[in-house]
Amino acid sequence: MTFISEELNRVVAVLVDRAGRVEEVMVGDSDRVYLPDIGRERAGASRFRGIRLIRTNLTTTAKNRQVELTRDDLTDLSRLKLDLVMTIAVGAAGYPGSVAWASLVPENPANDLWQISVAANPSEVNFHFTHFIGELESEFQRKTSRAMTTGGQPAMLVYVATPAGRSEEIELAEMHELCRTAGVSIVDTVVQNRADTHPKYAIGKGKLEELTLRALQLDAELIIFAQDLSPNQLRGITEMTEIKVLDRTQLILDIFAQRATSSDGKVQVELAQLKYSLPRLHSKSTGMSRLTGGIGGRGPGETKLEINRRRARDRIRMLEGQIETLGKQRGLRRERRQQNRLPVVGIVGYTNAGKSTLLNTLTHSEVLSEDKLFATLQPTSRRLRFPDDREIIFTDTVGFIHDLPPDLVAAFKATLEELDEADILLHVVDMADEDLEAKMRAVNRILSEIGLGDKEQLLVFNKMDLLDDEDEAELMARSYAATPICATQRQSTRALVEVLEARLFRQARAQQASEPTHI
């Protein structure tokens, strides 16, 4: 290899499998070589690719100078999951000179990504490769098995902290809850402080390369970004890594897809997913670092992309028609309820504030209530009967969240029209949450977006039992003009029911008084 490289004045490289067979031979230019597409899947159940890259190096000309691995060498090692990368210096008259090689390393206290070794010439590289790679894969397996302790699909969580963003602690806590709800186990969290997100990679390119290798060390199957990624960012990241990438909106949409049980909810979730995915559809190249692309990679791929986009647009139009039909059906049901003139209370609030638990306690119902985000997707109505034969209808709705994806708000707007008929909105707040004011603003912002910002509200502070001092809870609620309760304790809701009864039937009397009397 070194003689040929010296004669051609070009880099020569080979890809060798574990049986020692040369699978590919490549000739590059004077300082680099372009690798062929070797596929994106790992070889069978093996963690690595089962291939090592050996290449020559023409840049080391000074006598006795040790050859060094280039950034491209290390990038190929990590992205392609190669067994090993080795570079051999081309010495005088084409004789081989010094050698450097690198392999990936499992999780370690120093957070090293790879191990680099050197030798004066190839004859001094005397380790048994088959034994070496077997031990390395076994060590990777042991380390990742110990890391997987909570179950669920293992994932890396990435957060880009910017001056304009929310508190890092609050944002990450919410993302961890979203991941737990989605059935994802976060094995590591990476935070990068930046003035603004990178326009192509969200985080820095070098950080993304480190992240990809870290995911390999921990056997993570997902990389989840706490921010929403633009189509350009998603494309840039997926071109840099083989690992599946999700952003915050995609994670929320996935949770909704898991939890949607009614045909109405499923249609709305699918519509939101398609609208979000359509601008992000692109002909993803199978090429990676230094892989061929561009010329020869066009044509039929773009045609297929356009077919996918057209199918997505057709499906969106069909789903929008279904939602319009379902909206009309809900309208008829609302008209029938209005004929009975029963007061309606819409329960709204941030996700996991305790809305469904409160509905169950007030009406002796058994609506699904979990300590997870978005436990309720489809609005649920139940009746509360008073001793004097008066009744109230409570309607539980999907929980809101900070920066709820616009496509999701639009898709669920028809469902949330149920709230338009409410006489009053019960705004449930987790009073033990340190970020309660921001979450209250988020709920009110979404209510304004769907045209319900002027609807009368009754503020309810839930989970007062989580505060150490009951008097403190009372004082805190009073400062916000809220009614403190513990949704799991029926006795604590009596004051709330009394306030509701007074307000609702006061409204009913006022409405009756305003109606003309016919003789």
C-alpha positions as CSV (number, residue, x, y, z in Angstrom):
1,M,0.0,0.0,0.0
2,T,2.7,2.5,0.9
3,F,4.7,1.8,-2.3
4,I,1.6,2.3,-4.5
5,S,0.7,5.4,-2.5
6,E,4.2,6.9,-3.0
7,E,4.2,6.1,-6.7
8,L,0.7,7.6,-7.3
9,N,1.2,10.4,-4.7
10,R,-2.3,9.6,-3.5
11,V,-3.8,8.2,-0.4
12,V,-4.6,4.5,-0.7
13,A,-7.1,2.8,1.7
14,V,-8.7,-0.6,2.3
15,L,-11.7,-1.8,4.2
16,V,-11.0,-5.1,5.9
17,D,-13.6,-7.4,7.5
18,R,-13.0,-9.5,10.6
19,A,-11.9,-12.5,8.6
20,G,-9.1,-10.4,7.2
21,R,-10.7,-10.1,3.7
22,V,-10.2,-6.9,1.8
23,E,-13.8,-5.7,0.9
24,E,-13.0,-2.4,-0.7
25,V,-9.9,-0.6,-2.1
26,M,-10.0,3.2,-2.4
27,V,-7.7,5.7,-4.0
28,G,-8.0,9.3,-2.9
29,D,-6.1,12.5,-3.5
30,S,-2.8,13.7,-1.8
31,D,-4.3,14.0,1.7
32,R,-7.7,12.3,1.9
33,V,-9.8,9.5,0.6
34,Y,-13.5,9.2,0.0
35,L,-15.2,6.1,1.3
36,P,-17.9,4.1,-0.5
37,D,-21.4,3.6,1.0
38,I,-21.0,0.7,3.3
39,G,-24.6,0.7,4.5
40,R,-26.1,2.2,7.6
41,E,-27.0,-0.9,9.6
42,R,-24.8,-2.6,12.1
43,A,-23.6,-6.1,11.2
44,G,-26.1,-8.5,12.7
45,A,-26.3,-8.2,16.5
46,S,-22.8,-6.7,16.6
47,R,-22.3,-3.3,18.1
48,F,-19.7,-2.3,15.6
49,R,-19.6,-2.4,11.8
50,G,-17.3,-5.4,11.6
51,I,-15.0,-3.5,9.3
52,R,-11.7,-1.7,9.9
53,L,-10.2,1.1,7.8
54,I,-6.5,1.1,7.0
55,R,-5.1,4.0,5.0
56,T,-1.8,5.6,4.0
57,N,-0.7,9.0,5.0
58,L,1.5,11.2,2.7
59,T,1.6,14.3,4.9
60,T,4.3,13.0,7.3
61,T,7.5,13.7,5.6
62,A,9.9,14.9,8.4
63,K,12.3,12.2,9.6
64,N,11.2,10.3,12.7
65,R,7.9,12.3,12.9
66,Q,5.0,10.3,14.3
67,V,2.0,10.1,12.0
68,E,-1.2,11.4,13.4
69,L,-4.9,10.5,12.9
70,T,-6.8,13.2,11.2
71,R,-10.2,14.6,12.3
72,D,-11.7,12.8,9.4
73,D,-10.3,9.5,10.6
74,L,-11.8,9.9,14.0
75,T,-15.1,11.1,12.6
76,D,-15.4,8.1,10.3
77,L,-14.5,5.9,13.3
78,S,-17.4,7.2,15.4
79,R,-20.1,7.8,12.8
80,L,-19.6,4.6,10.8
81,K,-19.0,2.5,14.0
82,L,-15.9,1.1,12.5
83,D,-13.9,-1.6,14.5
84,L,-10.7,0.4,14.1
85,V,-9.1,3.1,12.0
86,M,-5.4,2.9,11.2
87,T,-3.1,5.3,9.3
88,I,0.4,4.4,8.1
89,A,3.0,7.0,7.1
90,V,4.6,6.7,3.7
91,G,8.3,7.1,4.3
92,A,11.3,7.5,2.0
93,A,11.1,5.5,-1.3
94,G,7.6,4.3,-0.3
95,Y,8.7,2.3,2.7
96,P,6.1,2.3,5.6
97,G,6.9,4.6,8.5
98,S,5.1,5.2,11.8
99,V,1.6,4.0,12.5
100,A,-1.3,5.4,14.5
101,W,-4.6,3.6,15.2
102,A,-7.7,4.3,17.2
103,S,-10.8,2.4,18.5
104,L,-13.9,3.5,20.3
105,V,-14.0,3.0,24.1
106,P,-17.0,2.3,26.4
107,E,-18.3,4.7,29.0
108,N,-15.5,5.8,31.3
109,P,-14.9,8.3,34.2
110,A,-12.8,10.6,31.9
111,N,-15.5,10.5,29.2
112,D,-12.9,9.7,26.6
113,L,-14.5,8.9,23.2
114,W,-11.7,6.8,21.7
115,Q,-8.3,5.4,22.5
116,I,-5.3,6.2,20.2
117,S,-2.2,4.0,20.0
118,V,1.1,4.5,18.1
119,A,4.0,2.4,16.9
120,A,7.2,3.2,15.0
121,N,6.3,0.9,12.1
122,P,3.6,-1.8,11.2
123,S,5.8,-4.6,12.4
124,E,5.5,-3.4,16.0
125,V,1.7,-3.6,15.9
126,N,1.5,-7.1,17.4
127,F,-1.9,-7.3,19.2
128,H,-4.4,-10.0,18.3
129,F,-7.2,-8.1,16.6
130,T,-10.0,-10.8,16.9
131,H,-9.4,-11.1,20.6
132,F,-9.2,-7.3,21.0
133,I,-12.5,-6.6,19.2
134,G,-14.3,-9.4,21.0
135,E,-13.2,-8.0,24.4
136,L,-14.1,-4.4,23.4
137,E,-17.7,-5.4,22.3
138,S,-18.1,-7.4,25.5
139,E,-17.0,-4.4,27.6
140,F,-19.4,-2.1,25.7
141,Q,-22.2,-4.5,26.4
142,R,-21.4,-4.7,30.1
143,K,-21.3,-0.9,30.5
144,T,-24.5,-0.3,28.6
145,S,-26.4,-3.1,30.5
146,R,-25.5,-1.4,33.8
147,A,-26.7,2.0,32.4
148,M,-30.2,0.6,31.5
149,T,-31.9,0.5,34.9
150,T,-35.2,2.2,34.4
151,G,-36.6,0.4,31.4
152,G,-38.0,2.0,28.3
153,Q,-36.2,2.9,25.1
154,P,-32.8,4.4,25.9
155,A,-32.2,7.9,24.7
156,M,-29.9,10.9,25.1
157,L,-31.5,14.2,26.0
158,V,-30.0,17.4,24.5
159,Y,-30.8,20.9,25.6
160,V,-29.3,24.1,24.1
161,A,-29.4,26.7,26.8
162,T,-29.8,30.2,25.4
163,P,-30.3,33.6,27.2
164,A,-33.8,33.8,25.8
165,G,-34.8,30.3,26.9
166,R,-36.6,29.1,30.0
167,S,-34.7,28.1,33.1
168,E,-32.5,25.1,32.4
169,E,-33.7,23.2,35.5
170,I,-37.4,23.7,34.7
171,E,-37.0,22.9,31.0
172,L,-35.1,19.7,31.7
173,A,-37.5,18.6,34.4
174,E,-40.4,18.9,32.0
175,M,-38.6,17.1,29.2
176,H,-37.8,14.2,31.6
177,E,-41.5,14.0,32.4
178,L,-42.4,14.0,28.7
179,C,-39.9,11.2,28.1
180,R,-41.2,9.2,31.0
181,T,-44.7,9.5,29.7
182,A,-43.5,8.5,26.2
183,G,-41.8,5.3,27.6
184,V,-38.3,6.7,27.0
185,S,-35.4,6.2,29.5
186,I,-32.9,9.0,29.5
187,V,-29.5,7.6,29.9
188,D,-27.6,10.8,29.7
189,T,-28.3,14.6,29.4
190,V,-26.1,16.9,27.4
191,V,-26.4,20.7,27.8
192,Q,-24.6,23.2,25.7
193,N,-24.7,27.0,26.5
194,R,-24.9,29.1,23.4
195,A,-25.9,32.7,22.5
196,D,-28.4,31.1,20.0
197,T,-29.1,27.6,18.5
198,H,-26.8,26.6,15.6
199,P,-28.7,27.3,12.4
200,K,-27.8,23.9,10.9
201,Y,-27.1,21.6,13.9
202,A,-28.8,23.2,16.9
203,I,-25.7,22.4,18.9
204,G,-22.1,22.9,17.6
205,K,-20.9,20.5,15.0
206,G,-18.1,19.2,17.2
207,K,-20.5,18.7,20.1
208,L,-22.8,16.8,17.8
209,E,-20.0,14.4,16.9
210,E,-19.2,13.9,20.6
211,L,-22.9,13.3,21.2
212,T,-23.1,10.6,18.5
213,L,-20.2,8.7,20.0
214,R,-21.6,9.1,23.6
215,A,-24.9,7.6,22.4
216,L,-22.9,4.6,21.0
217,Q,-21.2,4.2,24.4
218,L,-24.5,4.1,26.2
219,D,-26.3,2.1,23.5
220,A,-28.8,4.9,23.1
221,E,-31.4,4.4,20.3
222,L,-32.7,8.0,20.3
223,I,-31.4,11.5,20.5
224,I,-34.1,13.9,21.8
225,F,-33.7,17.6,21.6
226,A,-35.5,19.7,24.2
227,Q,-36.1,22.4,21.5
228,D,-38.1,22.3,18.3
229,L,-35.8,21.7,15.3
230,S,-36.3,23.6,12.1
231,P,-36.5,21.5,8.9
232,N,-32.9,22.6,8.1
233,Q,-31.6,21.6,11.5
234,L,-33.3,18.2,11.5
235,R,-31.9,17.6,8.0
236,G,-28.4,18.7,9.1
237,I,-28.4,16.5,12.3
238,T,-29.7,13.4,10.6
239,E,-27.0,13.7,7.9
240,M,-24.4,13.7,10.7
241,T,-25.7,10.7,12.7
242,E,-27.3,7.3,12.1
243,I,-29.3,7.5,15.4
244,K,-32.9,8.4,15.3
245,V,-33.5,12.1,16.2
246,L,-36.6,13.6,17.7
247,D,-37.4,17.2,18.8
248,R,-39.8,18.3,21.5
249,T,-42.8,18.6,19.2
250,Q,-42.3,15.1,17.7
251,L,-42.0,13.7,21.3
252,I,-45.3,15.3,22.3
253,L,-47.0,14.1,19.1
254,D,-45.8,10.6,19.8
255,I,-47.3,10.8,23.3
256,F,-50.6,11.9,21.8
257,A,-50.4,9.1,19.3
258,Q,-49.9,6.5,22.0
259,R,-52.7,7.8,24.2
260,A,-55.4,8.6,21.5
261,T,-58.0,5.9,21.8
262,S,-61.1,7.5,20.2
263,S,-61.4,7.8,16.4
264,D,-61.7,11.5,16.8
265,G,-58.5,11.8,18.8
266,K,-56.6,9.5,16.4
267,V,-57.7,11.6,13.4
268,Q,-56.6,14.8,15.0
269,V,-53.2,13.4,16.1
270,E,-52.5,12.0,12.6
271,L,-53.3,15.4,11.1
272,A,-51.0,17.2,13.5
273,Q,-48.2,14.7,12.7
274,L,-48.6,15.1,9.0
275,K,-48.7,18.9,9.1
276,Y,-45.5,18.9,11.2
277,S,-43.7,16.3,9.1
278,L,-44.6,17.6,5.6
279,P,-42.0,20.5,5.5
280,R,-39.4,18.1,7.1
281,L,-39.7,15.5,4.4
282,H,-36.5,15.3,2.5
283,S,-34.5,12.8,0.5
284,K,-32.1,11.8,3.2
285,S,-28.7,10.9,1.9
286,T,-27.3,7.6,3.0
287,G,-23.9,9.1,2.8
288,M,-21.9,10.1,5.9
289,S,-18.5,11.6,6.5
290,R,-16.5,11.6,3.3
291,L,-19.0,9.4,1.6
292,T,-19.8,10.0,-2.1
293,G,-22.9,12.1,-2.7
294,G,-24.3,14.8,-4.9
295,I,-23.8,13.8,-8.5
296,G,-25.4,10.3,-9.0
297,G,-27.6,10.7,-5.9
298,R,-30.4,12.6,-7.6
299,G,-33.2,11.8,-10.0
300,P,-35.5,8.9,-8.8
301,G,-34.9,9.9,-5.2
302,E,-36.4,13.3,-5.8
303,T,-39.3,11.8,-7.7
304,K,-40.1,9.5,-4.8
305,L,-39.8,12.5,-2.4
306,E,-42.4,14.4,-4.4
307,I,-44.7,11.3,-4.4
308,N,-44.4,11.2,-0.6
309,R,-45.2,14.9,-0.3
310,R,-48.2,14.6,-2.6
311,R,-49.6,11.6,-0.6
312,A,-49.1,13.6,2.6
313,R,-51.0,16.6,1.2
314,D,-53.8,14.3,0.0
315,R,-54.1,12.7,3.4
316,I,-54.1,16.0,5.2
317,R,-57.1,17.2,3.0
318,M,-58.9,14.0,3.8
319,L,-58.3,14.2,7.5
320,E,-59.4,17.9,7.6
321,G,-62.6,16.8,6.0
322,Q,-63.2,14.1,8.6
323,I,-62.5,16.6,11.4
324,E,-65.0,19.0,9.9
325,T,-67.6,16.3,9.9
326,L,-66.8,15.3,13.5
327,G,-67.0,19.0,14.5
328,K,-70.6,19.2,13.1
329,Q,-71.5,16.0,15.0
330,R,-70.2,17.5,18.2
331,G,-72.1,20.7,17.5
332,L,-75.4,18.8,17.3
333,R,-74.6,17.1,20.6
334,R,-73.9,20.5,22.2
335,E,-77.2,21.9,20.9
336,R,-79.1,19.0,22.5
337,R,-77.3,19.7,25.8
338,Q,-78.2,23.4,25.6
339,Q,-81.8,22.5,25.3
340,N,-81.6,21.1,28.8
341,R,-80.1,24.4,30.0
342,L,-77.6,22.7,32.3
343,P,-74.6,24.8,33.4
344,V,-71.3,23.6,32.0
345,V,-67.9,23.8,33.7
346,G,-64.8,23.4,31.6
347,I,-61.8,22.0,33.4
348,V,-58.6,23.4,32.0
349,G,-55.0,23.6,33.2
350,Y,-51.4,22.6,32.6
351,T,-50.8,19.0,31.9
352,N,-50.6,16.8,35.1
353,A,-52.1,19.6,37.3
354,G,-54.8,17.1,38.5
355,K,-57.8,17.9,36.3
356,S,-59.0,14.3,35.8
357,T,-58.5,13.5,39.4
358,L,-60.6,16.5,40.4
359,L,-63.3,15.4,37.9
360,N,-63.4,11.9,39.4
361,T,-63.5,13.2,43.0
362,L,-66.4,15.7,42.3
363,T,-68.5,13.3,40.2
364,H,-67.6,9.9,41.6
365,S,-66.3,8.9,38.2
366,E,-63.5,6.7,37.1
367,V,-62.0,8.7,34.2
368,L,-58.3,7.6,33.5
369,S,-56.1,9.6,35.9
370,E,-52.3,9.0,35.9
371,D,-49.3,10.7,37.2
372,K,-48.2,11.3,33.7
373,L,-48.4,14.1,31.2
374,F,-51.4,14.1,28.8
375,A,-53.3,11.3,30.5
376,T,-56.5,12.9,29.1
377,L,-56.8,13.5,25.3
378,Q,-60.5,13.2,24.6
379,P,-62.8,15.7,26.4
380,T,-64.9,13.8,29.0
381,S,-68.1,15.1,30.5
382,R,-69.7,14.0,33.8
383,R,-72.6,15.4,35.9
384,L,-72.7,16.6,39.4
385,R,-76.2,16.6,41.1
386,F,-77.1,18.9,44.0
387,P,-79.6,17.9,46.7
388,D,-82.2,20.3,45.2
389,D,-82.2,18.4,41.9
390,R,-79.9,21.0,40.2
391,E,-77.1,19.7,38.1
392,I,-73.7,20.8,36.7
393,I,-71.9,19.2,33.7
394,F,-68.1,19.1,34.1
395,T,-66.0,18.7,31.0
396,D,-62.4,17.6,31.3
397,T,-60.0,18.5,28.5
398,V,-56.5,17.8,27.3
399,G,-53.8,19.3,29.4
400,F,-51.9,22.3,28.0
401,I,-48.2,22.7,28.0
402,H,-45.6,25.5,27.4
403,D,-45.3,26.2,23.7
404,L,-47.9,23.6,22.7
405,P,-47.1,22.7,19.1
406,P,-49.2,25.0,16.8
407,D,-50.2,22.1,14.6
408,L,-51.5,20.3,17.7
409,V,-53.4,23.4,18.8
410,A,-55.0,23.7,15.4
411,A,-55.8,20.0,15.2
412,F,-57.4,20.0,18.7
413,K,-59.2,23.3,18.2
414,A,-62.4,21.5,17.1
415,T,-62.3,19.3,20.2
416,L,-61.6,22.3,22.5
417,E,-64.7,24.0,21.0
418,E,-66.4,22.1,23.8
419,L,-65.1,24.8,26.1
420,D,-66.8,27.5,24.1
421,E,-70.2,26.3,25.5
422,A,-68.9,26.3,29.1
423,D,-70.4,28.9,31.5
424,I,-67.2,29.0,33.4
425,L,-63.7,27.6,33.2
426,L,-62.1,25.9,36.1
427,H,-58.4,26.7,35.8
428,V,-56.6,24.0,37.8
429,V,-53.0,24.8,38.9
430,D,-50.4,22.7,40.7
431,M,-49.6,25.0,43.6
432,A,-46.6,23.0,44.6
433,D,-44.9,23.8,41.2
434,E,-42.2,26.4,41.5
435,D,-43.0,27.5,37.9
436,L,-46.7,27.9,38.5
437,E,-47.0,31.5,37.2
438,A,-45.3,30.6,33.9
439,K,-47.6,27.6,33.5
440,M,-50.7,29.8,34.3
441,R,-49.6,32.2,31.5
442,A,-49.1,29.3,29.1
443,V,-52.6,28.1,29.7
444,N,-54.1,31.5,29.3
445,R,-52.1,32.1,26.1
446,I,-53.5,28.9,24.5
447,L,-57.0,29.9,25.6
448,S,-56.6,33.2,23.9
449,E,-55.3,31.4,20.8
450,I,-58.5,29.4,20.5
451,G,-60.8,32.4,21.3
452,L,-61.5,31.7,24.9
453,G,-59.4,34.3,26.6
454,D,-62.4,36.3,27.8
455,K,-64.3,33.3,29.3
456,E,-64.9,33.6,33.0
457,Q,-62.4,31.6,35.1
458,L,-62.3,30.2,38.6
459,L,-58.7,29.7,39.7
460,V,-58.2,26.5,41.6
461,F,-54.9,25.7,43.4
462,N,-54.5,21.9,43.6
463,K,-52.1,19.7,45.6
464,M,-52.2,21.8,48.7
465,D,-51.3,18.6,50.6
466,L,-47.8,18.8,49.1
467,L,-47.1,22.1,51.0
468,D,-45.7,21.7,54.5
469,D,-47.9,24.3,56.1
470,E,-51.7,24.4,55.5
471,D,-51.9,28.0,56.5
472,E,-49.2,28.8,54.0
473,A,-51.2,27.1,51.3
474,E,-54.3,29.2,52.3
475,L,-52.3,32.4,52.2
476,M,-50.7,31.6,48.9
477,A,-54.1,30.8,47.3
478,R,-55.6,34.0,48.7
479,S,-52.9,36.0,47.2
480,Y,-53.9,34.7,43.7
481,A,-57.7,34.9,44.5
482,A,-57.7,31.1,44.1
483,T,-59.5,28.3,45.9
484,P,-57.1,25.8,47.5
485,I,-57.9,22.1,47.3
486,C,-56.5,18.6,47.3
487,A,-58.2,16.8,44.4
488,T,-57.8,13.4,46.0
489,Q,-59.7,14.5,49.2
490,R,-63.4,15.1,48.6
491,Q,-63.8,17.1,51.8
492,S,-61.3,19.7,50.6
493,T,-63.4,20.4,47.5
494,R,-66.6,21.5,49.4
495,A,-65.6,25.2,49.3
496,L,-65.0,24.9,45.5
497,V,-68.4,23.4,44.9
498,E,-70.1,26.1,47.0
499,V,-68.3,28.8,44.9
500,L,-69.3,27.1,41.7
501,E,-72.9,26.8,42.7
502,A,-73.1,30.4,43.7
503,R,-71.5,31.6,40.5
504,L,-73.3,29.3,38.0
505,F,-76.8,29.7,39.4
506,R,-76.2,33.4,39.7
507,Q,-75.5,33.4,36.0
508,A,-78.6,31.3,35.3
509,R,-80.8,33.8,37.3
510,A,-79.2,36.7,35.4
511,Q,-79.8,35.0,32.1
512,Q,-83.4,34.3,32.9
513,A,-83.9,37.9,34.0
514,S,-82.5,39.2,30.7
515,E,-84.8,37.0,28.6
516,P,-88.1,38.6,27.4
517,T,-91.3,37.5,29.0
518,H,-94.0,36.3,26.6
519,I,-97.6,36.5,27.6
